[in-house]
Amino acid sequence: MTAAGSGPAVASPPEPSPRAASRGWFTALLRRLHFFAGLLVGPFLLVAALSGALYAITPTLENVLYPHELTAESTAPAVPLADQVRAAESYVGSGATPVAVRPAPEPGATTRVMFADDTLPESTTRAIFVDPATTAIRGDLPAYGTSGALPLRHWISDLHRSLHLGDVGRWYSELAASWLGIVALAGLGLWIGRFVRSRRGRRDLLRPNRRHTGYRRLSGWHSAVGIWVVVGALFFSATGITWSTFAGAHVSDLRTLVGEGTPALTTTIDGAAPTGGEHSHHGGHSATGPASDPATFDAVWAVARGVNVNSGDLEIRPPATEGKAWVVQEIHRSFPTEVDAVAIDASTMRVTDRVDFADFPLLAKLSRWGVDLHMGTMFGLANQLVLFLLAVGIAALVVLGYAMWWKRRPTGGTAAAPARGVLRHAPWWGTGAVVVAAVAIGLVLPLVGYTLAVFVVIDAVLGWRGRRSAARGR
């Protein structure tokens, strides 16, 4: 967020006096951390930011690109859900039965009847779009997970999450999310330090000074843009980590340990183990299920409306195996959040379990809200535009950071990277605190721990080689 020096391949500047170094060891540590972390993980942050900016506006793009599938020709009252399901089954043929149905949430919208399809990727269903008033088929598209993402949104989502490289590709997004918060906090610390020290130039830290040129102009833009997007960067980091592969599992385990996990709906009719769990917003639907009477969709929906399902945005899922209950789940991710769910034994129309968002633990609610904000669904277009601007701002910070480094690349003089050995000037408690913090962060954020360890080793080797070369030159 602020100038941190320049290229790493030149000699360090003269050492400050011991007293000055001991006073400024923490600032020097932040400068070195911000500089090298930004330099090394910048490409990952840039890709994540640009793909995230695209993803932020995909909910609106879906409405523009798929109007035929998402809108009905008629706004007349809907026919029974059973008739809509039968129309979709007839269209698909081969005795297919739905794995889920999403009734039209409002007049003029279509109903989605979703079928398993072995030719589609995991967690993807074949969605048949039905006019709820006429039962005319309006479209046939693959839809991903419980978000119901259509092809464009799913493609951009997969790019943002894994670069289309599968599970291995998810390491990139976890690395970016994990380091983003650290780089942002280090930059914020440097910005605060400059703000406190500078009385006349404080305005330049909030908006760039157009009279500056060269490196000072780049640094001014980096500082000013950084302070305006830092809260968003920390938000992206925190919410991105919650559904990452390694750190996300640690967060889920910790929430469960302290009794703040997301409640799961029990679908076993005899009251056995629950289904679902953390981060189920990325899950899919079962590929198999018993043949269902389409009229049952109307019946269980009617029961659910009398329990806790009040939203028009909902999904009805038949059981995947015998001995399981039907599930009616609200999927309204805009504010106010509506994600209540109820399990129903279709043979008796008895409610076997229910989950109410109002009863969620605080951290579970915060997780739900954080995910919905991150995905741009909580506050509609305004949410998406804010996410887009924040993501573009983060991408700009990365580009500005590299431009600053290039301006002061190894050419001698003051073009030096932040000096090594800052902890040598720290008090014992400062060194201990840094070591403890690094170990703790590495345990919670494994990819940060691994990459930090590699960096420390490489830095130590380069420092040793530099001292050896200097000794030979004497």
C-alpha positions as CSV (number, residue, x, y, z in Angstrom):
1,M,0.0,0.0,0.0
2,T,3.0,2.2,0.3
3,A,6.5,2.4,-1.1
4,A,8.5,-0.5,0.1
5,G,11.8,-0.1,-1.7
6,S,12.9,-1.6,-5.0
7,G,14.7,-4.5,-6.6
8,P,16.2,-7.2,-4.5
9,A,19.4,-7.7,-6.5
10,V,21.4,-4.7,-5.2
11,A,23.3,-4.0,-2.1
12,S,21.4,-2.8,0.9
13,P,21.7,0.9,2.0
14,P,24.0,1.8,4.9
15,E,23.0,0.4,8.2
16,P,21.2,2.8,10.6
17,S,22.5,3.4,14.0
18,P,21.7,0.7,16.6
19,R,19.4,3.0,18.5
20,A,17.5,4.1,15.4
21,A,17.3,0.5,14.1
22,S,15.9,-0.7,17.5
23,R,13.2,1.9,17.4
24,G,12.2,1.2,13.8
25,W,12.5,-2.6,13.7
26,F,8.8,-3.2,13.3
27,T,8.3,-0.7,10.5
28,A,11.3,-2.2,8.7
29,L,9.8,-5.7,9.2
30,L,6.5,-4.5,7.7
31,R,8.3,-2.9,4.8
32,R,10.3,-6.0,4.0
33,L,7.2,-8.2,4.3
34,H,5.0,-6.0,2.2
35,F,7.7,-5.6,-0.5
36,F,8.7,-9.3,-0.9
37,A,5.3,-10.8,-0.3
38,G,3.8,-8.5,-2.8
39,L,6.5,-9.1,-5.3
40,L,6.3,-12.9,-5.1
41,V,2.6,-13.5,-4.8
42,G,1.6,-10.5,-7.0
43,P,0.9,-12.7,-10.1
44,F,-1.6,-14.8,-8.1
45,L,-3.2,-11.8,-6.7
46,L,-3.5,-10.2,-10.1
47,V,-5.2,-13.2,-11.6
48,A,-7.5,-13.7,-8.7
49,A,-8.5,-10.0,-8.7
50,L,-9.2,-9.8,-12.5
51,S,-11.1,-13.1,-12.5
52,G,-13.0,-12.0,-9.4
53,A,-13.9,-8.7,-11.0
54,L,-15.5,-10.7,-13.9
55,Y,-17.2,-13.0,-11.5
56,A,-18.7,-10.2,-9.5
57,I,-20.9,-9.1,-12.4
58,T,-21.9,-12.6,-13.6
59,P,-25.3,-12.6,-11.8
60,T,-26.3,-9.6,-13.9
61,L,-24.7,-11.0,-17.0
62,E,-26.7,-14.2,-16.7
63,N,-29.9,-12.3,-16.9
64,V,-28.6,-10.6,-20.1
65,L,-27.2,-13.7,-21.7
66,Y,-30.0,-16.2,-20.9
67,P,-33.3,-14.2,-21.0
68,H,-35.1,-16.9,-22.9
69,E,-34.3,-19.6,-20.3
70,L,-34.9,-17.4,-17.3
71,T,-38.1,-15.6,-18.3
72,A,-41.5,-17.0,-19.1
73,E,-43.8,-15.8,-21.9
74,S,-46.8,-15.6,-19.7
75,T,-47.3,-14.0,-16.3
76,A,-50.6,-16.0,-15.7
77,P,-50.9,-18.0,-12.5
78,A,-48.8,-21.1,-12.4
79,V,-50.2,-24.6,-13.0
80,P,-49.5,-27.3,-10.3
81,L,-45.8,-28.1,-9.9
82,A,-46.6,-31.7,-10.9
83,D,-47.6,-30.6,-14.4
84,Q,-44.4,-28.6,-14.8
85,V,-42.4,-31.6,-13.6
86,R,-44.2,-34.0,-16.0
87,A,-43.5,-31.6,-18.9
88,A,-39.8,-31.6,-18.1
89,E,-39.7,-35.4,-17.7
90,S,-41.4,-35.8,-21.1
91,Y,-38.9,-33.5,-22.6
92,V,-35.9,-35.4,-21.2
93,G,-37.5,-38.8,-21.8
94,S,-35.9,-42.2,-20.9
95,G,-37.9,-42.4,-17.6
96,A,-35.8,-39.6,-16.0
97,T,-36.9,-38.3,-12.6
98,P,-35.8,-35.0,-11.2
99,V,-33.1,-34.7,-8.5
100,A,-34.3,-31.2,-7.6
101,V,-36.9,-28.6,-8.6
102,R,-36.8,-24.8,-8.2
103,P,-40.3,-23.4,-8.6
104,A,-40.5,-20.0,-10.4
105,P,-39.8,-17.4,-7.7
106,E,-42.0,-14.8,-9.1
107,P,-44.5,-14.2,-12.0
108,G,-42.6,-14.0,-15.3
109,A,-39.8,-16.3,-14.2
110,T,-39.3,-19.9,-15.1
111,T,-39.2,-23.1,-13.1
112,R,-36.0,-25.2,-13.1
113,V,-36.4,-28.9,-13.1
114,M,-33.0,-30.5,-12.6
115,F,-31.9,-34.0,-13.7
116,A,-28.7,-36.0,-13.1
117,D,-26.6,-36.4,-16.2
118,D,-23.5,-38.6,-16.2
119,T,-22.0,-36.7,-19.1
120,L,-21.8,-33.5,-17.1
121,P,-19.0,-32.7,-14.6
122,E,-19.4,-33.4,-10.9
123,S,-21.9,-31.2,-9.0
124,T,-23.5,-30.2,-12.3
125,T,-27.1,-31.0,-13.2
126,R,-29.1,-30.7,-16.4
127,A,-31.6,-27.9,-15.8
128,I,-34.8,-27.8,-17.9
129,F,-36.5,-24.4,-17.8
130,V,-40.3,-24.5,-17.8
131,D,-42.9,-21.8,-18.3
132,P,-44.9,-22.3,-15.0
133,A,-48.2,-21.0,-16.7
134,T,-48.0,-23.0,-20.0
135,T,-45.5,-25.8,-19.2
136,A,-43.7,-24.9,-22.4
137,I,-40.0,-25.7,-22.3
138,R,-37.9,-22.5,-22.4
139,G,-34.4,-23.9,-22.3
140,D,-32.0,-26.8,-21.5
141,L,-28.7,-25.8,-19.8
142,P,-26.2,-27.3,-17.3
143,A,-26.4,-25.7,-13.9
144,Y,-23.7,-25.9,-11.2
145,G,-24.1,-26.6,-7.5
146,T,-26.6,-25.0,-5.2
147,S,-25.8,-21.6,-6.6
148,G,-27.4,-22.8,-9.9
149,A,-24.7,-21.1,-11.9
150,L,-25.3,-21.3,-15.6
151,P,-22.4,-22.0,-18.1
152,L,-20.9,-18.5,-18.3
153,R,-21.0,-17.9,-14.6
154,H,-19.7,-21.4,-13.9
155,W,-16.8,-21.0,-16.3
156,I,-15.7,-17.7,-14.8
157,S,-16.2,-19.1,-11.3
158,D,-14.0,-22.1,-12.1
159,L,-11.4,-19.7,-13.5
160,H,-11.4,-17.6,-10.4
161,R,-11.4,-20.7,-8.1
162,S,-9.0,-23.0,-9.8
163,L,-7.8,-21.7,-13.2
164,H,-9.7,-24.7,-14.7
165,L,-7.0,-27.0,-13.3
166,G,-9.2,-29.0,-10.8
167,D,-8.2,-29.5,-7.2
168,V,-4.6,-28.6,-7.7
169,G,-5.6,-25.3,-9.3
170,R,-7.4,-24.4,-6.1
171,W,-4.0,-24.0,-4.4
172,Y,-3.5,-20.8,-6.4
173,S,-6.7,-19.1,-5.1
174,E,-6.0,-20.3,-1.5
175,L,-2.4,-18.9,-1.8
176,A,-3.8,-15.6,-3.1
177,A,-6.5,-15.3,-0.4
178,S,-4.1,-16.3,2.4
179,W,-1.4,-13.8,1.4
180,L,-3.8,-11.0,0.4
181,G,-4.8,-10.3,4.0
182,I,-1.1,-10.3,5.2
183,V,0.1,-8.0,2.4
184,A,-2.9,-5.7,3.1
185,L,-2.3,-5.5,6.8
186,A,1.5,-4.8,6.3
187,G,0.6,-2.1,3.8
188,L,-1.9,-0.6,6.2
189,G,0.7,-0.5,9.0
190,L,3.1,1.3,6.7
191,W,0.4,3.8,5.6
192,I,-0.5,4.5,9.3
193,G,3.1,5.1,10.1
194,R,3.5,7.6,7.2
195,F,0.3,9.3,8.2
196,V,1.4,9.8,11.8
197,R,4.8,11.1,10.8
198,S,3.6,13.3,7.9
199,R,1.6,16.4,8.9
200,R,1.8,18.4,5.7
201,G,1.5,15.4,3.3
202,R,-1.4,13.6,4.9
203,R,-3.8,14.7,2.1
204,D,-1.5,13.0,-0.5
205,L,-1.9,9.7,1.4
206,L,-5.7,9.9,0.8
207,R,-5.6,11.0,-2.8
208,P,-2.7,11.1,-5.3
209,N,-0.8,14.4,-5.8
210,R,-1.0,15.1,-9.5
211,R,2.1,17.3,-9.4
212,H,4.3,14.4,-8.5
213,T,6.1,12.5,-11.2
214,G,8.0,9.3,-11.7
215,Y,8.4,7.0,-8.7
216,R,6.7,9.5,-6.3
217,R,3.6,9.6,-8.5
218,L,3.4,5.8,-8.6
219,S,3.9,5.6,-4.8
220,G,1.2,8.2,-4.3
221,W,-1.3,6.3,-6.3
222,H,-0.4,3.0,-4.6
223,S,-0.8,4.5,-1.2
224,A,-4.1,6.3,-2.0
225,V,-5.8,3.4,-3.8
226,G,-4.5,1.0,-1.1
227,I,-6.1,2.8,1.8
228,W,-9.5,3.0,0.0
229,V,-9.6,-0.7,-0.8
230,V,-7.8,-2.2,2.2
231,V,-11.1,-3.1,4.0
232,G,-12.3,-4.9,0.9
233,A,-9.0,-6.7,0.5
234,L,-9.3,-8.0,4.1
235,F,-12.9,-9.0,3.4
236,F,-11.9,-10.9,0.3
237,S,-9.1,-12.6,2.1
238,A,-11.2,-13.7,5.1
239,T,-14.2,-14.9,3.1
240,G,-12.0,-16.6,0.4
241,I,-10.1,-18.5,3.1
242,T,-13.4,-19.9,4.6
243,W,-14.0,-22.2,1.6
244,S,-10.4,-22.8,0.6
245,T,-9.1,-26.4,0.6
246,F,-6.7,-26.4,3.6
247,A,-7.3,-23.3,5.6
248,G,-11.0,-23.6,5.0
249,A,-11.0,-27.0,6.6
250,H,-9.2,-25.6,9.7
251,V,-11.7,-22.8,10.0
252,S,-14.6,-25.3,9.8
253,D,-13.0,-27.5,12.4
254,L,-12.5,-24.5,14.7
255,R,-16.0,-23.3,14.3
256,T,-17.3,-26.8,15.1
257,L,-15.0,-27.1,18.1
258,V,-16.5,-23.9,19.6
259,G,-20.0,-24.8,18.7
260,E,-20.4,-22.2,15.9
261,G,-20.7,-24.6,13.0
262,T,-23.5,-24.4,10.4
263,P,-26.5,-26.5,11.6
264,A,-27.1,-29.5,9.3
265,L,-30.5,-30.9,8.4
266,T,-31.1,-34.5,9.4
267,T,-32.7,-36.3,6.4
268,T,-32.6,-39.8,7.8
269,I,-36.1,-40.6,8.7
270,D,-35.1,-42.8,11.7
271,G,-33.0,-39.8,13.0
272,A,-29.6,-41.1,12.1
273,A,-26.6,-39.0,10.9
274,P,-27.2,-35.6,9.3
275,T,-26.4,-34.6,5.8
276,G,-24.9,-31.5,4.4
277,G,-22.3,-29.5,6.3
278,E,-19.9,-26.7,6.0
279,H,-19.7,-24.8,2.7
280,S,-22.5,-26.7,1.2
281,H,-23.0,-23.8,-1.2
282,H,-20.3,-25.4,-3.3
283,G,-21.9,-28.8,-3.3
284,G,-24.0,-30.6,-5.8
285,H,-27.0,-32.9,-6.1
286,S,-27.1,-36.6,-5.9
287,A,-27.0,-38.4,-9.2
288,T,-29.4,-41.1,-8.2
289,G,-32.8,-41.2,-6.6
290,P,-36.0,-43.3,-6.4
291,A,-38.8,-42.7,-8.9
292,S,-41.1,-40.0,-7.6
293,D,-44.7,-39.1,-8.2
294,P,-44.6,-35.5,-9.5
295,A,-47.6,-34.7,-7.3
296,T,-45.4,-35.2,-4.3
297,F,-43.5,-32.0,-5.1
298,D,-46.7,-30.0,-4.6
299,A,-47.6,-31.9,-1.4
300,V,-44.2,-31.4,0.4
301,W,-44.1,-27.8,-0.7
302,A,-47.5,-27.2,0.9
303,V,-46.3,-28.8,4.1
304,A,-43.1,-26.7,4.1
305,R,-45.0,-23.5,3.7
306,G,-46.8,-24.3,6.9
307,V,-43.5,-24.8,8.8
308,N,-40.8,-22.3,7.9
309,V,-40.4,-22.0,4.1
310,N,-41.7,-18.5,3.3
311,S,-39.4,-17.5,0.4
312,G,-40.2,-17.8,-3.2
313,D,-36.6,-18.8,-3.8
314,L,-36.5,-22.4,-2.8
315,E,-35.4,-25.9,-3.9
316,I,-37.3,-29.2,-3.4
317,R,-35.1,-32.3,-3.4
318,P,-36.5,-35.9,-3.4
319,P,-34.5,-38.4,-1.4
320,A,-31.5,-39.9,-3.1
321,T,-32.0,-43.3,-1.3
322,E,-34.7,-45.2,0.5
323,G,-35.2,-44.2,4.2
324,K,-34.5,-40.5,3.6
325,A,-36.7,-37.5,3.8
326,W,-37.6,-35.0,1.1
327,V,-35.9,-31.6,1.6
328,V,-37.4,-28.2,1.0
329,Q,-34.7,-25.5,1.3
330,E,-34.9,-21.8,0.9
331,I,-32.1,-20.4,-1.3
332,H,-32.8,-16.7,-1.0
333,R,-29.2,-15.3,-0.8
334,S,-30.2,-11.6,-1.0
335,F,-30.9,-9.5,2.1
336,P,-32.7,-10.5,4.3
337,T,-31.2,-14.0,4.1
338,E,-33.7,-16.8,3.9
339,V,-32.1,-20.3,4.1
340,D,-34.5,-22.2,6.3
341,A,-34.9,-25.8,5.5
342,V,-37.3,-28.6,6.4
343,A,-37.2,-32.4,6.0
344,I,-40.4,-34.2,5.3
345,D,-41.3,-37.9,5.3
346,A,-43.4,-38.1,2.1
347,S,-45.1,-41.3,3.1
348,T,-46.8,-39.6,6.1
349,M,-46.2,-35.9,5.3
350,R,-44.6,-35.7,8.7
351,V,-41.9,-33.1,9.4
352,T,-38.8,-35.0,10.6
353,D,-36.4,-32.1,11.1
354,R,-36.1,-28.4,10.5
355,V,-33.3,-25.8,10.4
356,D,-34.0,-22.1,10.9
357,F,-31.5,-19.4,10.0
358,A,-32.7,-17.4,13.0
359,D,-31.3,-20.1,15.3
360,F,-27.8,-20.2,13.6
361,P,-24.8,-19.4,15.8
362,L,-23.3,-16.0,15.2
363,L,-20.3,-17.3,13.3
364,A,-22.5,-19.4,11.1
365,K,-24.6,-16.4,10.2
366,L,-21.4,-14.3,9.6
367,S,-20.1,-17.0,7.3
368,R,-23.4,-17.1,5.4
369,W,-23.5,-13.4,5.0
370,G,-19.8,-13.2,4.0
371,V,-20.2,-15.8,1.3
372,D,-23.2,-14.1,-0.1
373,L,-21.5,-10.7,-0.1
374,H,-18.4,-12.2,-1.7
375,M,-20.5,-13.8,-4.5
376,G,-22.4,-10.6,-5.2
377,T,-25.8,-11.9,-4.3
378,M,-26.7,-10.1,-1.1
379,F,-27.4,-6.6,-2.3
380,G,-28.0,-7.1,-6.0
381,L,-26.4,-4.9,-8.6
382,A,-25.0,-2.5,-6.0
383,N,-23.1,-5.4,-4.3
384,Q,-21.8,-6.5,-7.6
385,L,-20.5,-3.0,-8.6
386,V,-18.7,-2.6,-5.3
387,L,-17.1,-6.0,-5.6
388,F,-16.0,-5.1,-9.2
389,L,-14.5,-1.8,-8.2
390,L,-12.6,-3.4,-5.2
391,A,-11.3,-6.2,-7.4
392,V,-10.1,-3.7,-10.1
393,G,-8.5,-1.6,-7.3
394,I,-6.6,-4.6,-6.0
395,A,-5.4,-5.5,-9.5
396,A,-4.3,-1.8,-9.9
397,L,-2.3,-2.0,-6.7
398,V,-0.4,-5.1,-8.0
399,V,0.4,-3.3,-11.3
400,L,1.4,-0.1,-9.5
401,G,3.6,-2.2,-7.1
402,Y,5.5,-3.8,-10.0
403,A,5.8,-0.4,-11.7
404,M,7.3,1.1,-8.6
405,W,9.8,-1.8,-8.4
406,W,10.7,-1.4,-12.1
407,K,11.2,2.4,-11.6
408,R,13.7,1.6,-8.9
409,R,15.1,-1.6,-10.2
410,P,18.8,-2.4,-9.6
411,T,20.6,0.7,-10.9
412,G,22.6,1.5,-7.8
413,G,22.2,4.4,-5.4
414,T,19.0,4.3,-3.4
415,A,17.6,1.4,-5.4
416,A,17.8,-1.1,-2.7
417,A,15.3,-3.6,-1.4
418,P,14.4,-3.4,2.3
419,A,17.5,-4.6,4.3
420,R,17.9,-8.1,5.7
421,G,18.3,-8.8,9.4
422,V,15.6,-6.5,10.8
423,L,15.0,-8.9,13.7
424,R,18.6,-8.5,14.8
425,H,17.6,-5.0,16.0
426,A,14.3,-6.1,17.6
427,P,13.9,-6.6,21.4
428,W,13.7,-10.2,22.6
429,W,10.0,-10.0,23.1
430,G,9.5,-8.6,19.6
431,T,11.5,-11.5,18.0
432,G,9.5,-13.9,20.1
433,A,6.2,-12.4,19.1
434,V,7.1,-12.5,15.4
435,V,8.2,-16.1,15.6
436,V,5.0,-17.2,17.5
437,A,2.8,-15.2,15.0
438,A,4.6,-16.8,12.0
439,V,4.1,-20.3,13.4
440,A,0.5,-19.7,14.3
441,I,-0.3,-18.2,10.9
442,G,1.5,-21.1,9.2
443,L,-0.6,-23.6,11.1
444,V,-3.9,-21.9,10.3
445,L,-2.9,-21.0,6.7
446,P,-0.7,-23.8,5.5
447,L,0.2,-22.4,2.1
448,V,1.4,-19.2,3.8
449,G,3.5,-21.4,6.1
450,Y,5.0,-23.4,3.3
451,T,5.8,-20.4,1.0
452,L,7.1,-18.3,3.9
453,A,9.5,-21.2,4.9
454,V,10.7,-21.5,1.3
455,F,11.2,-17.7,1.1
456,V,13.2,-17.6,4.4
457,V,15.5,-20.4,3.2
458,I,16.1,-18.8,-0.2
459,D,16.7,-15.4,1.4
460,A,19.1,-16.9,3.9
461,V,21.0,-18.7,1.1
462,L,21.2,-15.5,-1.0
463,G,22.3,-13.5,2.1
464,W,25.1,-16.1,2.7
465,R,26.2,-16.0,-0.9
466,G,26.2,-12.2,-0.8
467,R,28.4,-12.1,2.3
468,R,30.7,-14.7,0.9
469,S,31.1,-12.8,-2.4
470,A,31.7,-9.6,-0.4
471,A,34.4,-11.3,1.7
472,R,36.2,-12.5,-1.5
473,G,36.2,-9.1,-2.9
474,R,38.1,-7.6,0.0
